[in-house]
Amino acid sequence: MRVSVEEARCCGAGQCVLLVPEVFDQSVDDGIVVLLDATPPEELHGPVREAAAVCPGGAIDVEET
Amino acid sequence: MSQGDVQQTLSYPIPSEAALEPPEEWGRLRQECPVAKVRLPSGDEATLLTRYDDVKQVLADPRLTRRLTADDAARLTDSESGGVFNSEMSNVIPDRGEEHLRWRRLVGKWFTAKRMAALRPRMAAMAEQLLDEMVERGQPADLKAGLGFPLPVYVICDMLGVPADDRDRFSRWSDMMLTLTRYTGEEASAAQLEFFTYMSELVAAKRAAPGDDLLSELIKESEGEGEGLSDMQLIVTGVGLLVAGHETTANMIGKMVSMLLDDRTRWEELLADPSLVRTAVEEALRFDANAGFGLPRYLPEEVEVGDTVLPRGTTVICNMAAANRDDGAFDDADHMDLRRSPNPHLTFGSGAHSCLGQALARTELQVVLEVLLRRLPTLELAVPTGELRQVDGLVVGGLSEVPVRW
């Protein structure tokens, strides 16, 4: 799995951080998404897919490899 | 079916027979008339959207905003101020483009998931204290008055640095400003003026003696960059956070608990497995059929929704609650499934204007539910569900009382 984020679409809802803090964080400067791990381990794939599905900005892209 | 095929223009909001059930009309609208012409309380016409994809598309479109001050925008009510969406106040904060983005990021960093997680212990303590007081007064009790209504205002006052003694005044102002029908326009305007005066004094006080709160922090940032928010923007930001964060969350607490107790197997499922609190809160947000007005959007240019081209100047009402019951988007949409995942409901909107305080609302709802499950596991509704009554207000849907025993 390869994860990417589009900061410009992020609205700072924080859903991804609540779901997978190992993979996503929010910048302390503006609350915008920070990607911590673009290739998360398999046990996190489920929550990462959920984060992408519920992101209100559609800012998370998941490519299944 | 297009707008023109509807013979009689539907009045909006659509009344619901039962407090926790969606109006039957929603299903018909989604099926047969997803882009429907409706008449608002003001007498003006608007276009109602009820399908998930349509509502999401319009809410996520950055060109479309809540700006209803255009000459040809529909008025929501006939009161002179036009209620909270039409007020002059809504123009102080930029609602589009770079300026909106800047304001949103300045304020938004206060609402990150981590900051909200850090607030949990304080929230839980406030919830426990309110519950203690409610239990002491004896049963049956109104969970809304005892817990749902005070908790969110305490939390917002804390964030803004408002002294605890002023919380009750805050609570009354937000109630009066949000209600389009319960109070007269004069009463609402008077409340707005009082609140403005209070907030101006608060901003001045924070400028003189900054504290560890959102307003002080925003002031500090402003000085640092030399291009910060004006006093007026600070005041309106404070007012906006209260108006957006109080009554909505207060009502949602009451509705969430009512939905979970309405079919008590739901409550028992949570007691058996409290790790379901997170998904249960999301499902309560999705399942809430009594969510209020929805979000208005003004079309500054032509927009195609579904198969319908809506002309420039149209006022669109996005009914997120109806969209959240769309079978095309959610399996078994009329079933409350506490384990539903993912749950991309539209209760907080979508895109660049989606609810700034959604992490706060989620955290409050989760904390309330955790505390209730732990402290009052025997909780039940003290009246049959059919006797629950909806509030009269127009903007935010809720129950007037949530009578419980334990």
Interface residues (C-beta under 8 A of the other chain):
Chain A: R9 C11 G12 A13 G14 Q15 V17 L18 P21 D25 Q26 S27 V28 D29 D30 G31 I32 R49 E50 A53 V54 P56 G57 G58
Chain B: A60 R104 R105 L106 G108 K109 W110 F111 T112 A113 K114 M116 R278 S341 P342 N343 P344 F348 G349 S350 G351 A352 H353 S354 C355 L356 Q358 A359 R362
